[in-house]
Amino acid sequence: MPRILLYLLPVLFLAACVNPPEFPNEPVLTFEGLNKNQIYQFTNGPLDSIQIHFSFTDGDGDLSLPNTDSIDIFLTDSRIGLQTPLSLPLIPEEGTGNGISGDIFINLINETGVCCIFNNRLCAEDETYPIDTFSYSIQIRDRAGNFSNVIQTDPIEILCLGQ
């Protein structure tokens, strides 16, 4: 038994000396994926949704703004540059090492305006154009006003015609 402790003691000592990861003060995003790559247009199909998943790190842990009406996530439609502003729930700062990391899941429901765009017509239904494709670019802002890198989702297909 004492021999086992002699071998384990250096390992435990080294494990205790490992520093927590250091992240930059600006948020850093990584695209993780979509739960699916097709969604029905809101005017022609059933109630549908798609989930966007991305991860983040923030060295000073100051993500999310205390005002619930504040905007700190920006989704931008690749087709027309339309930006959908969203808010993160408040993430409290804790301890002396405020670096944080985690995952964000955004559920987009087609009743909130996911629709096809063809020939400058919004929410078009045309058998010639049964599918529209786009992606979102995503960026977040922390309390200090630092913007993250911009990430891009995989292509998303909108099914323009009803079932």
DSSP file (Angstrom, degrees, kcal/mol; ACC not computed):
  #  RESIDUE AA STRUCTURE BP1 BP2  ACC     N-H-->O    O-->H-N    N-H-->O    O-->H-N    TCO  KAPPA ALPHA  PHI   PSI    X-CA   Y-CA   Z-CA
    1    1 A M     >        0   0    0      0, 0.0     4,-1.9     0, 0.0     5,-0.2   0.000 360.0 360.0 360.0 -45.9    0.0    0.0    0.0
    2    2 A P  H  >  +     0   0    0      0, 0.0     4,-1.9     0, 0.0     5,-0.1   0.866 360.0  55.2 -60.3 -34.0    2.7    2.6    0.8
    3    3 A R  H  > S+     0   0    0      2,-0.2     4,-1.7     1,-0.2     5,-0.2   0.909 105.4  51.7 -64.6 -40.7    4.4    1.9   -2.6
    4    4 A I  H  > S+     0   0    0      1,-0.2     4,-2.4     2,-0.2    -1,-0.2   0.915 109.0  50.8 -61.4 -42.2    1.1    2.7   -4.4
    5    5 A L  H  X S+     0   0    0     -4,-1.9     4,-2.5     1,-0.2    -1,-0.2   0.880 106.1  55.6 -62.8 -37.5    0.9    6.0   -2.5
    6    6 A L  H  < S+     0   0    0     -4,-1.9    -1,-0.2     1,-0.2    -2,-0.2   0.859 112.3  42.8 -63.5 -35.0    4.5    6.8   -3.5
    7    7 A Y  H  X S+     0   0    0     -4,-1.7     4,-0.7     1,-0.2    -2,-0.2   0.856 117.4  45.2 -79.0 -35.5    3.5    6.3   -7.2
    8    8 A L  H  X S+     0   0    0     -4,-2.4     4,-2.7    -5,-0.2     5,-0.2   0.805  98.0  72.2 -78.6 -29.5    0.2    8.2   -6.9
    9    9 A L  H  X S+     0   0    0     -4,-2.5     4,-2.4     1,-0.2    -1,-0.2   0.904  98.1  46.8 -57.7 -46.7    1.5   11.2   -4.9
   10   10 A P  H  > S+     0   0    0      0, 0.0     4,-2.5     0, 0.0    -1,-0.2   0.893 113.0  50.7 -62.9 -36.6    3.5   12.7   -7.8
   11   11 A V  H  X S+     0   0    0     -4,-0.7     4,-2.2     2,-0.2    -2,-0.2   0.933 112.1  46.1 -65.6 -45.0    0.5   12.3  -10.1
   12   12 A L  H  X S+     0   0    0     -4,-2.7     4,-1.9     2,-0.2    -1,-0.2   0.886 111.5  53.0 -64.0 -38.8   -1.8   13.9   -7.6
   13   13 A F  H  X S+     0   0    0     -4,-2.4     4,-0.9    -5,-0.2    -2,-0.2   0.928 110.6  46.4 -62.8 -45.7    0.7   16.7   -7.1
   14   14 A L  H >< S+     0   0    0     -4,-2.5     3,-0.6     1,-0.2     4,-0.3   0.888 110.3  53.5 -64.3 -39.1    0.9   17.4  -10.8
   15   15 A A  H >< S+     0   0    0     -4,-2.2     3,-1.0     1,-0.2    -1,-0.2   0.861 105.9  53.8 -64.3 -34.9   -2.9   17.4  -11.2
   16   16 A A  H 3< S+     0   0    0     -4,-1.9    -1,-0.2     1,-0.2    -2,-0.2   0.727 104.8  56.1 -71.6 -20.6   -3.2   19.9   -8.4
   17   17 A C  T << S+     0   0    0     -4,-0.9     2,-0.3    -3,-0.6    -1,-0.2   0.441  76.2 118.0 -91.6  -0.9   -0.8   22.3  -10.2
   18   18 A V    <   -     0   0    0     -3,-1.0    -3,-0.0    -4,-0.3    -4,-0.0  -0.520  60.7-136.4 -70.9 127.0   -2.8   22.4  -13.5
   19   19 A N        -     0   0    0     -2,-0.3     3,-0.1     1,-0.1    -2,-0.1  -0.553  21.8-106.6 -81.3 146.8   -4.0   26.0  -14.2
   20   20 A P        -     0   0    0      0, 0.0    -1,-0.1     0, 0.0    79,-0.0  -0.356  51.8 -84.5 -65.4 156.2   -7.5   26.6  -15.4
   21   21 A P        -     0   0    0      0, 0.0     2,-0.5     0, 0.0    78,-0.1  -0.290  39.4-136.2 -63.0 146.4   -7.7   27.5  -19.1
   22   22 A E        -     0   0    0     -3,-0.1    37,-0.1    77,-0.0    -3,-0.0  -0.924  21.9-170.8-106.7 126.5   -7.1   31.2  -19.9
   23   23 A F        -     0   0    0     -2,-0.5    35,-0.0    36,-0.1    76,-0.0  -0.813  29.4-100.9-111.4 152.9   -9.5   32.7  -22.5
   24   24 A P        -     0   0    0      0, 0.0    35,-3.4     0, 0.0    36,-0.3  -0.335  32.9-115.5 -65.9 157.0   -9.3   36.1  -24.2
   25   25 A N  S    S+     0   0    0     34,-0.3    35,-0.4    33,-0.2    37,-0.2   0.780  98.3  78.7 -66.4 -26.6  -11.5   38.8  -22.8
   26   26 A E  S    S-     0   0    0     32,-0.1    33,-0.3     1,-0.1   122,-0.1  -0.625  97.7-103.4 -80.4 141.5  -13.4   39.0  -26.0
   27   27 A P        -     0   0    0      0, 0.0   122,-0.6     0, 0.0     2,-0.4  -0.353  33.1-154.5 -61.1 143.6  -16.0   36.2  -26.5
   28   28 A V  E     -A   57   0A   0     29,-2.3    29,-1.4   120,-0.2     2,-0.3  -0.992   9.1-159.7-123.6 127.0  -14.9   33.5  -28.9
   29   29 A L  E     -A   56   0A   0     -2,-0.4     2,-0.4    27,-0.2    27,-0.2  -0.783  10.0-169.3-108.9 149.6  -17.6   31.4  -30.7
   30   30 A T  E     -A   55   0A   0     25,-2.0    25,-2.7    -2,-0.3     2,-0.3  -0.983  25.1-127.6-135.1 124.3  -17.4   28.0  -32.3
   31   31 A F  E     +A   54   0A   0     -2,-0.4    23,-0.2    23,-0.2   121,-0.0  -0.562  27.4 177.4 -71.4 129.5  -20.2   26.7  -34.5
   32   32 A E  E     -     0   0A   0     21,-2.4     2,-0.3    -2,-0.3    22,-0.2   0.735  44.4 -91.5-105.4 -32.6  -21.3   23.2  -33.3
   33   33 A G  E     -A   53   0A   0     20,-1.8    20,-2.8   121,-0.0     2,-0.3  -0.876  27.6 -83.8 150.1 179.0  -24.2   22.4  -35.6
   34   34 A L  E     -A   52   0A   0     -2,-0.3    18,-0.2    18,-0.2     3,-0.1  -0.888  26.2-132.4-117.6 149.9  -27.9   22.4  -36.5
   35   35 A N  S    S-     0   0    0     16,-1.7     2,-0.3    -2,-0.3    17,-0.1   0.735  93.1  -9.9 -75.4 -19.6  -30.4   19.8  -35.4
   36   36 A K        -     0   0    0     15,-0.3    -1,-0.2    -3,-0.0    15,-0.1  -0.955  60.1-131.9-164.0 167.8  -31.6   19.6  -39.0
   37   37 A N  S    S+     0   0    0     -2,-0.3   120,-3.3    -3,-0.1     2,-0.4   0.275  80.2  67.6-116.0  12.5  -31.0   21.5  -42.2
   38   38 A Q  E     +c  157   0B   0    118,-0.2     2,-0.3    11,-0.1   120,-0.2  -0.984  49.7 173.6-132.4 145.4  -34.6   22.1  -43.5
   39   39 A I  E     -c  158   0B   0    118,-2.2   120,-2.7    -2,-0.4     2,-0.2  -0.993  32.1-113.1-145.7 144.7  -37.5   24.1  -42.2
   40   40 A Y  E     -c  159   0B   0     -2,-0.3     8,-0.2   118,-0.2   120,-0.2  -0.547  37.4-105.9 -76.1 141.6  -40.9   24.9  -43.7
   41   41 A Q    >>  -     0   0    0    118,-2.5     4,-1.7    -2,-0.2     3,-0.9  -0.419  31.6-122.9 -59.9 141.6  -41.7   28.4  -44.7
   42   42 A F  T 34 S+     0   0    0     72,-2.2    -1,-0.1    68,-0.3    73,-0.1   0.755 105.2  51.7 -67.7 -23.9  -44.0   29.9  -42.1
   43   43 A T  T 34 S+     0   0    0     71,-0.2    -1,-0.2     1,-0.1   119,-0.1   0.688 120.8  27.9 -85.1 -16.6  -46.8   30.8  -44.5
   44   44 A N  T <4 S+     0   0    0     -3,-0.9   119,-0.5   115,-0.2    -2,-0.2   0.551 110.9  52.0-124.9  -9.4  -47.1   27.4  -46.2
   45   45 A G  S  < S-     0   0    0     -4,-1.7     3,-0.1   117,-0.2   117,-0.1  -0.592  85.5 -76.4-123.3-177.3  -46.1   24.6  -43.9
   46   46 A P        -     0   0    0      0, 0.0    -1,-0.2     0, 0.0     2,-0.2  -0.251  68.5 -71.1 -72.2 166.8  -46.8   23.2  -40.5
   47   47 A L  S    S+     0   0    0     63,-0.1     2,-0.3    62,-0.1    -6,-0.1  -0.437  71.3 169.3 -57.8 126.9  -45.3   24.8  -37.3
   48   48 A D        -     0   0    0     -2,-0.2    62,-2.9    -8,-0.2    63,-0.4  -0.927  18.6-169.7-142.8 160.5  -41.6   23.9  -37.6
   49   49 A S  E     - B   0 109A   0     -2,-0.3     2,-0.3    60,-0.3    60,-0.2  -0.974   9.3-154.7-149.8 163.2  -38.4   24.9  -35.9
   50   50 A I  E     - B   0 108A   0     58,-2.2    58,-3.2    -2,-0.3     2,-0.5  -0.991  15.1-140.1-139.3 144.9  -34.7   24.5  -36.2
   51   51 A Q  E     - B   0 107A   0     -2,-0.3   -16,-1.7    56,-0.2     2,-0.5  -0.926   7.7-158.5-114.4 128.0  -32.0   24.6  -33.5
   52   52 A I  E     -AB  34 106A   0     54,-2.8    54,-2.7    -2,-0.5     2,-0.5  -0.878  10.9-164.5-101.6 132.6  -28.6   26.3  -33.8
   53   53 A H  E     +AB  33 105A   0    -20,-2.8   -21,-2.4    -2,-0.5   -20,-1.8  -0.974  17.4 155.7-122.4 125.9  -25.9   25.2  -31.5
   54   54 A F  E     -AB  31 104A   0     50,-2.4    50,-3.4    -2,-0.5     2,-0.2  -0.985  28.2-136.2-143.2 156.9  -22.7   27.0  -30.8
   55   55 A S  E     -AB  30 103A   0    -25,-2.7   -25,-2.0    -2,-0.3     2,-0.3  -0.697  18.9-164.6-108.8 163.4  -20.2   27.1  -28.0
   56   56 A F  E     -AB  29 102A   0     46,-2.5    46,-2.0    -2,-0.2     2,-0.3  -0.966  13.3-164.4-142.9 157.4  -18.4   30.1  -26.4
   57   57 A T  E     -AB  28 101A   0    -29,-1.4   -29,-2.3    -2,-0.3     2,-0.3  -0.967   7.5-176.9-133.7 152.5  -15.6   31.2  -24.2
   58   58 A D  E >   - B   0 100A   0     42,-2.4    42,-2.6    -2,-0.3     3,-0.7  -0.879  16.5-154.0-152.1 117.2  -15.1   34.5  -22.5
   59   59 A G  T 3  S+     0   0    0    -35,-3.4   -34,-0.3   -33,-0.3    39,-0.2   0.803  96.0  36.9 -65.8 -33.5  -12.0   35.3  -20.4
   60   60 A D  T 3  S-     0   0    0    -35,-0.4    -1,-0.2   -36,-0.3    39,-0.2   0.402 100.5-130.2-103.2   4.1  -13.5   37.9  -18.1
   61   61 A G    <   +     0   0    0     -3,-0.7    -2,-0.1    39,-0.2    38,-0.1   0.746  62.2 134.6  63.9  27.0  -16.9   36.2  -17.8
   62   62 A D        +     0   0    0    -37,-0.2    81,-3.3    38,-0.1    82,-0.3  -0.205  24.1 141.8-105.8  44.7  -19.0   39.3  -18.6
   63   63 A L        +     0   0    0     79,-0.2    28,-0.7    80,-0.1    79,-0.1  -0.529  47.9  29.8 -80.7 153.3  -21.4   37.8  -21.0
   64   64 A S  S    S-     0   0    0     77,-0.5    79,-0.2    -2,-0.2    27,-0.1   0.568  79.1-110.7  71.4 140.6  -25.1   38.9  -21.0
   65   65 A L        -     0   0    0     23,-0.3     5,-0.2     2,-0.2     7,-0.1  -0.758  16.8-126.3-101.3 145.8  -26.3   42.3  -20.0
   66   66 A P  S    S+     0   0    0      0, 0.0     2,-0.6     0, 0.0    24,-0.1   0.781  92.0  82.5 -63.5 -26.8  -28.3   42.9  -16.9
   67   67 A N  S >  S-     0   0    0      1,-0.2     3,-2.1     2,-0.0    -2,-0.2  -0.695  73.2-150.0 -81.1 119.8  -31.1   44.7  -18.8
   68   68 A T  T 3  S+     0   0    0     -2,-0.6    -1,-0.2     1,-0.3    19,-0.0   0.681  95.8  58.6 -66.6 -16.2  -33.4   42.0  -20.3
   69   69 A D  T 3  S+     0   0    0      2,-0.1    -1,-0.3    17,-0.0     2,-0.1   0.460  84.0 111.8 -88.2  -1.0  -34.2   44.2  -23.2
   70   70 A S    <   -     0   0    0     -3,-2.1     2,-0.5    -5,-0.2    -5,-0.1  -0.366  65.6-131.2 -75.3 153.6  -30.6   44.5  -24.2
   71   71 A I        +     0   0    0      1,-0.1    16,-0.2    16,-0.1     3,-0.1  -0.910  41.3 148.7-107.3 123.4  -29.3   42.9  -27.4
   72   72 A D        +     0   0    0     14,-2.1    69,-2.0    -2,-0.5     2,-0.4   0.411  58.1  63.4-135.6   0.3  -26.2   40.7  -27.2
   73   73 A I  E     -EF  86 140C   0     13,-2.2    13,-2.6    67,-0.2     2,-0.5  -0.996  61.8-165.5-123.2 134.3  -26.7   38.0  -29.9
   74   74 A F  E     -EF  85 139C   0     65,-2.9    65,-1.6    -2,-0.4     2,-0.5  -0.960   4.8-172.9-125.0 114.8  -26.9   39.0  -33.5
   75   75 A L  E     -EF  84 138C   0      9,-2.1     9,-3.6    -2,-0.5     2,-0.5  -0.919  10.1-164.9-102.7 127.4  -28.1   36.6  -36.2
   76   76 A T  E     -EF  83 137C   0     61,-2.6    61,-2.1    -2,-0.5     2,-0.3  -0.965  17.2-131.7-121.7 124.5  -27.7   37.9  -39.8
   77   77 A D  E  >  - F   0 136C   0      5,-2.8     4,-2.1    -2,-0.5     3,-0.2  -0.548  12.3-144.3 -71.0 126.8  -29.5   36.3  -42.8
   78   78 A S  T  4 S+     0   0    0     57,-2.5    -1,-0.1    -2,-0.3    58,-0.1   0.711  92.2  58.9 -67.9 -21.1  -27.0   35.7  -45.6
   79   79 A R  T  4 S+     0   0    0     56,-0.2    -1,-0.2     1,-0.1    55,-0.0   0.913 128.2   2.1 -77.9 -42.5  -29.5   36.5  -48.3
   80   80 A I  T  4 S-     0   0    0     -3,-0.2    -2,-0.2     2,-0.1     3,-0.1   0.380  92.0-113.5-130.5   1.5  -30.5   40.0  -47.4
   81   81 A G     <  +     0   0    0     -4,-2.1     2,-0.2     1,-0.2    -3,-0.1   0.616  56.6 161.4  74.5  10.4  -28.4   41.0  -44.4
   82   82 A L        -     0   0    0     -5,-0.2    -5,-2.8    -6,-0.1     2,-0.5  -0.489  29.3-144.2 -67.7 129.2  -31.5   41.2  -42.2
   83   83 A Q  E     -E   76   0C   0     -2,-0.2    -7,-0.2    -7,-0.2    -1,-0.1  -0.829  10.4-158.8-103.1 132.4  -30.4   41.0  -38.6
   84   84 A T  E     -E   75   0C   0     -9,-3.6    -9,-2.1    -2,-0.5     2,-0.3  -0.927  16.4-151.6-106.1 109.1  -32.3   39.2  -35.8
   85   85 A P  E     +E   74   0C   0      0, 0.0     2,-0.3     0, 0.0   -11,-0.2  -0.637  18.8 177.3 -84.7 138.6  -31.3   40.6  -32.4
   86   86 A L  E     -E   73   0C   0    -13,-2.6   -13,-2.2    -2,-0.3   -14,-2.1  -0.885  20.6-130.1-133.6 164.3  -31.6   38.3  -29.4
   87   87 A S        -     0   0    0     -2,-0.3   -16,-0.1   -16,-0.2   -19,-0.1  -0.948  11.2-138.7-120.2 139.0  -30.8   38.5  -25.7
   88   88 A L        -     0   0    0     -2,-0.4   -23,-0.3     1,-0.1   -18,-0.1  -0.639  32.6-107.3 -82.5 148.4  -28.9   36.1  -23.5
   89   89 A P        -     0   0    0      0, 0.0     2,-0.1     0, 0.0    -1,-0.1  -0.447  54.3 -80.0 -67.9 155.8  -30.2   35.4  -20.0
   90   90 A L        -     0   0    0    -24,-0.1   -26,-0.1    -2,-0.1   -25,-0.1  -0.373  43.1-162.5 -62.9 128.0  -28.1   37.0  -17.3
   91   91 A I        -     0   0    0    -28,-0.7   -28,-0.1    -2,-0.1    -1,-0.1  -0.951  19.0-135.8-111.2 109.2  -25.0   35.0  -16.5
   92   92 A P        -     0   0    0      0, 0.0     2,-0.3     0, 0.0   -29,-0.1  -0.349  13.9-119.5 -69.4 144.7  -23.6   36.2  -13.1
   93   93 A E        -     0   0    0    -31,-0.1     2,-0.4    -2,-0.0   -32,-0.1  -0.651  37.5-170.1 -78.3 138.4  -19.9   36.8  -12.7
   94   94 A E        -     0   0    0     -2,-0.3     0, 0.0     3,-0.1     0, 0.0  -0.988  33.3 -18.0-135.7 142.2  -18.4   34.6  -10.0
   95   95 A G  S    S-     0   0    0     -2,-0.4     3,-0.1     1,-0.2     0, 0.0   0.081  87.6 -65.7  66.9-173.4  -15.1   34.3   -8.1
   96   96 A T  S    S+     0   0    0      1,-0.2     2,-1.0     2,-0.0    -1,-0.2   0.800 124.2  61.4 -86.5 -31.1  -11.7   35.7   -9.0
   97   97 A G        +     0   0    0      1,-0.1    -1,-0.2     2,-0.1    -3,-0.1  -0.806  65.3 176.1 -95.5  96.7  -11.2   33.7  -12.2
   98   98 A N        +     0   0    0     -2,-1.0    -1,-0.1   -39,-0.2     2,-0.1   0.369  29.2 130.4 -88.8   6.5  -14.1   34.8  -14.3
   99   99 A G        -     0   0    0    -39,-0.2     2,-0.3   -78,-0.1   -40,-0.2  -0.381  35.9-178.2 -61.4 133.4  -13.3   32.9  -17.4
  100  100 A I  E     -B   58   0A   0    -42,-2.6   -42,-2.4    -2,-0.1     2,-0.3  -0.921  15.7-178.6-132.2 157.6  -16.4   31.0  -18.6
  101  101 A S  E     +B   57   0A   0     -2,-0.3     2,-0.3   -44,-0.2   -44,-0.2  -0.972  19.8 127.6-147.7 159.3  -17.3   28.7  -21.4
  102  102 A G  E     -B   56   0A   0    -46,-2.0   -46,-2.5    -2,-0.3     2,-0.4  -0.981  47.3 -78.7 176.7-168.5  -20.5   26.9  -22.4
  103  103 A D  E     -B   55   0A   0     -2,-0.3     2,-0.4   -48,-0.2   -48,-0.2  -0.917  25.5-156.7-122.1 145.4  -23.0   26.1  -25.1
  104  104 A I  E     -B   54   0A   0    -50,-3.4   -50,-2.4    -2,-0.4     2,-0.5  -0.987   5.0-167.0-122.9 132.7  -25.8   28.2  -26.5
  105  105 A F  E     -B   53   0A   0     -2,-0.4     2,-0.5   -52,-0.2   -52,-0.2  -0.985   3.1-166.4-119.3 124.5  -28.8   26.7  -28.3
  106  106 A I  E     -B   52   0A   0    -54,-2.7   -54,-2.8    -2,-0.5     2,-0.6  -0.956   6.4-155.7-113.5 122.4  -31.1   29.0  -30.3
  107  107 A N  E     -B   51   0A   0     -2,-0.5     2,-0.6   -56,-0.2   -56,-0.2  -0.875   7.8-164.2 -98.2 117.6  -34.5   27.6  -31.3
  108  108 A L  E     -B   50   0A   0    -58,-3.2   -58,-2.2    -2,-0.6     2,-0.4  -0.902   3.5-158.7-103.2 123.5  -35.9   29.3  -34.4
  109  109 A I  E >   -B   49   0A   0     -2,-0.6     3,-2.1   -60,-0.2     5,-0.3  -0.855  18.9-133.6-102.9 135.0  -39.6   28.8  -35.0
  110  110 A N  G >> S+     0   0    0    -62,-2.9     3,-1.4    -2,-0.4     4,-0.7   0.690  99.8  72.0 -64.9 -17.5  -40.9   29.3  -38.5
  111  111 A E  G 34 S+     0   0    0    -63,-0.4    -1,-0.3     1,-0.3   -62,-0.1   0.619  85.2  70.5 -72.7  -8.3  -43.9   31.4  -37.3
  112  112 A T  G <4 S-     0   0    0     -3,-2.1    -1,-0.3     1,-0.0    -2,-0.2   0.262 130.7 -74.3 -92.4  13.2  -41.4   34.2  -36.5
  113  113 A G  T <4 S+     0   0    0     -3,-1.4     2,-0.8     1,-0.3    -2,-0.2   0.641  72.4 154.6 112.7  16.4  -40.8   34.9  -40.1
  114  114 A V     <  +     0   0    0     -4,-0.7   -72,-2.2    -5,-0.3     2,-0.3  -0.663  32.7 147.2 -72.9 112.9  -38.6   32.2  -41.7
  115  115 A C        -     0   0    0     -2,-0.8     2,-0.1   -74,-0.2    45,-0.1  -0.976  48.6 -94.6-151.3 164.5  -39.6   32.5  -45.3
  116  116 A C        -     0   0    0     -2,-0.3     7,-2.1     8,-0.3     8,-1.2  -0.411  26.7-157.2 -78.5 149.2  -38.4   32.2  -48.9
  117  117 A I  E     +H  122   0D   0      5,-0.2     2,-0.4     6,-0.2     5,-0.2  -0.975  22.2 158.2-130.3 117.4  -37.2   35.1  -51.0
  118  118 A F  E >   -H  121   0D   0      3,-1.8     3,-2.3    -2,-0.4     7,-0.1  -1.000  67.2  -4.9-139.7 138.7  -37.4   34.9  -54.8
  119  119 A N  T 3  S-     0   0    0     -2,-0.4    -1,-0.1     1,-0.3     3,-0.1   0.874 128.6 -56.9  47.9  45.1  -37.4   37.7  -57.4
  120  120 A N  T 3  S+     0   0    0      1,-0.2     2,-0.5    -3,-0.0    -1,-0.3   0.687 109.1 129.3  61.1  21.1  -37.6   40.3  -54.7
  121  121 A R  E X   -H  118   0D   0     -3,-2.3    -3,-1.8     3,-0.0     3,-0.7  -0.932  52.4-141.2-108.3 125.3  -40.7   38.7  -53.3
  122  122 A L  E 3  S+H  117   0D   0     -2,-0.5    -5,-0.2     1,-0.2    -6,-0.1  -0.666  83.3   7.8 -84.7 136.9  -40.8   38.0  -49.6
  123  123 A C  T 3  S-     0   0    0     -7,-2.1    -1,-0.2    -2,-0.3    -6,-0.2   0.891  91.0-175.3  59.9  43.9  -42.4   34.7  -48.5
  124  124 A A    <   -     0   0    0     -8,-1.2     2,-0.5    -3,-0.7    -8,-0.3  -0.398  21.4-162.7 -72.1 143.9  -42.8   33.6  -52.1
  125  125 A E        +     0   0    0     -2,-0.1     2,-0.4    -7,-0.1    36,-0.1  -0.934  30.0 146.9-126.0 106.3  -44.7   30.4  -53.0
  126  126 A D  B >   -I  129   0E   0      3,-0.5     3,-1.7    -2,-0.5    34,-0.1  -0.981  47.6-141.9-145.7 124.7  -43.8   29.5  -56.6
  127  127 A E  T 3  S+     0   0    0     -2,-0.4    -1,-0.1     1,-0.3    34,-0.1   0.743 103.9  63.8 -61.2 -22.1  -43.5   25.9  -58.0
  128  128 A T  T 3  S+     0   0    0      1,-0.3    -1,-0.3     2,-0.1    -3,-0.0   0.796 111.5  36.9 -68.8 -28.1  -40.5   27.1  -60.0
  129  129 A Y  B <   +I  126   0E   0     -3,-1.7    -3,-0.5     1,-0.1    -1,-0.3  -0.704  66.6 159.6-125.6  77.8  -38.6   27.8  -56.7
  130  130 A P        +     0   0    0      0, 0.0    30,-2.4     0, 0.0    31,-0.7   0.710  67.2  38.2 -75.2 -18.1  -39.6   25.1  -54.2
  131  131 A I  E     -D  159   0B   0     28,-0.2     2,-0.4    29,-0.2    28,-0.2  -0.995  59.8-167.0-137.1 138.2  -36.5   25.6  -52.0
  132  132 A D  E     -D  158   0B   0     26,-2.0    26,-3.7    -2,-0.4     2,-0.4  -0.937  14.5-154.5-117.1 146.1  -34.6   28.6  -50.8
  133  133 A T  E     +D  157   0B   0     -2,-0.4     2,-0.3    24,-0.2    24,-0.2  -0.968  24.6 143.9-126.3 138.0  -31.2   28.3  -49.1
  134  134 A F  E     -D  156   0B   0     22,-2.3    22,-3.7    -2,-0.4     2,-0.3  -0.918  26.7-146.4-153.0 177.1  -29.5   30.6  -46.7
  135  135 A S        -     0   0    0     -2,-0.3   -57,-2.5    20,-0.2     2,-0.4  -0.939  17.3-122.6-143.0 167.0  -27.3   30.6  -43.6
  136  136 A Y  E     -F   77   0C   0     18,-0.3    17,-2.7    -2,-0.3     2,-0.4  -0.912   9.4-149.5-110.4 140.4  -26.9   32.8  -40.5
  137  137 A S  E     -FG  76 152C   0    -61,-2.1   -61,-2.6    -2,-0.4     2,-0.4  -0.886  22.9-157.0 -98.4 145.5  -23.8   34.6  -39.4
  138  138 A I  E     +FG  75 151C   0     13,-2.6    13,-2.3    -2,-0.4     2,-0.3  -0.972  19.8 164.8-130.1 136.5  -23.7   34.8  -35.6
  139  139 A Q  E     -F   74   0C   0    -65,-1.6   -65,-2.9    -2,-0.4     2,-0.3  -0.988  14.9-157.9-144.9 147.9  -21.9   37.3  -33.3
  140  140 A I  E     -F   73   0C   0      9,-0.4     8,-2.7    -2,-0.3     2,-0.4  -0.883   5.6-146.9-125.4 162.0  -22.3   38.1  -29.6
  141  141 A R  B     -J  147   0F   0    -69,-2.0   -77,-0.5    -2,-0.3     6,-0.2  -0.980  11.9-145.4-126.8 138.1  -21.3   41.2  -27.5
  142  142 A D    >   -     0   0    0      4,-2.2     3,-1.8    -2,-0.4   -79,-0.2  -0.369  37.5 -91.1 -94.8 180.0  -20.3   41.1  -23.9
  143  143 A R  T 3  S+     0   0    0    -81,-3.3   -80,-0.1     1,-0.3    -1,-0.1   0.799 125.2  56.9 -62.3 -30.5  -21.0   43.7  -21.1
  144  144 A A  T 3  S-     0   0    0    -82,-0.3    -1,-0.3     2,-0.1     3,-0.1   0.509 120.9-107.4 -79.3  -3.4  -17.8   45.6  -21.9
  145  145 A G    <   +     0   0    0     -3,-1.8     2,-0.3     1,-0.3    -2,-0.1   0.521  69.2 148.9  89.2   6.0  -18.9   46.0  -25.5
  146  146 A N        -     0   0    0   -121,-0.1    -4,-2.2     1,-0.0     2,-0.3  -0.584  37.6-143.4 -74.4 131.0  -16.4   43.5  -26.9
  147  147 A F  B     -J  141   0F   0     -2,-0.3    -6,-0.2    -6,-0.2     3,-0.1  -0.733  11.0-131.2 -94.6 145.4  -17.7   41.7  -30.0
  148  148 A S        -     0   0    0     -8,-2.7  -120,-0.2    -2,-0.3    -1,-0.1  -0.193  36.4 -81.0 -77.5 176.5  -16.9   38.0  -30.6
  149  149 A N        -     0   0    0   -122,-0.6     2,-0.5  -123,-0.1    -9,-0.4  -0.326  52.0-107.6 -65.9 164.1  -15.6   36.6  -33.8
  150  150 A V        -     0   0    0    -11,-0.1     2,-0.3    -3,-0.1   -11,-0.2  -0.870  35.8-168.7-100.7 129.9  -18.3   35.9  -36.5
  151  151 A I  E     -G  138   0C   0    -13,-2.3   -13,-2.6    -2,-0.5     2,-0.4  -0.794  10.4-140.5-113.5 161.5  -19.3   32.3  -37.1
  152  152 A Q  E     -G  137   0C   0     -2,-0.3   -15,-0.2   -15,-0.2  -121,-0.1  -0.963  11.0-134.8-123.7 136.2  -21.4   30.9  -40.0
  153  153 A T        -     0   0    0    -17,-2.7     3,-0.1    -2,-0.4  -101,-0.0  -0.355  35.3 -93.9 -76.8 166.9  -24.0   28.2  -39.8
  154  154 A D        -     0   0    0      1,-0.2   -18,-0.3    -2,-0.1    -1,-0.1  -0.348  63.9 -72.1 -66.7 163.2  -24.2   25.4  -42.3
  155  155 A P        -     0   0    0      0, 0.0     2,-0.4     0, 0.0   -20,-0.2  -0.340  49.3-153.1 -60.7 141.0  -26.7   26.0  -45.2
  156  156 A I  E     - D   0 134B   0    -22,-3.7   -22,-2.3    -3,-0.1     2,-0.5  -0.972   4.1-145.9-117.6 129.6  -30.4   25.9  -44.2
  157  157 A E  E     -cD  38 133B   0   -120,-3.3  -118,-2.2    -2,-0.4     2,-0.6  -0.821   5.2-153.2 -97.2 133.4  -33.0   25.0  -46.7
  158  158 A I  E     -cD  39 132B   0    -26,-3.7   -26,-2.0    -2,-0.5     2,-0.9  -0.927  13.2-138.8-103.1 124.4  -36.5   26.6  -46.5
  159  159 A L  E     -cD  40 131B   0   -120,-2.7  -118,-2.5    -2,-0.6   -28,-0.2  -0.749  20.3-172.0 -84.3 109.0  -39.2   24.5  -48.0
  160  160 A C        +     0   0    0    -30,-2.4     2,-0.3    -2,-0.9    -1,-0.2   0.751  58.6  69.1 -79.4 -26.4  -41.3   27.1  -49.8
  161  161 A L  S    S-     0   0    0    -31,-0.7  -120,-0.1     1,-0.1  -117,-0.1  -0.722  83.8-115.3 -98.3 144.6  -44.3   25.0  -50.8
  162  162 A G              0   0    0     -2,-0.3  -117,-0.2     1,-0.1    -1,-0.1  -0.138 360.0 360.0 -67.3 169.1  -46.9   23.7  -48.4
  163  163 A Q              0   0    0   -119,-0.5    -1,-0.1     0, 0.0  -118,-0.1   0.475 360.0 360.0 -74.3 360.0  -47.3   19.9  -47.9
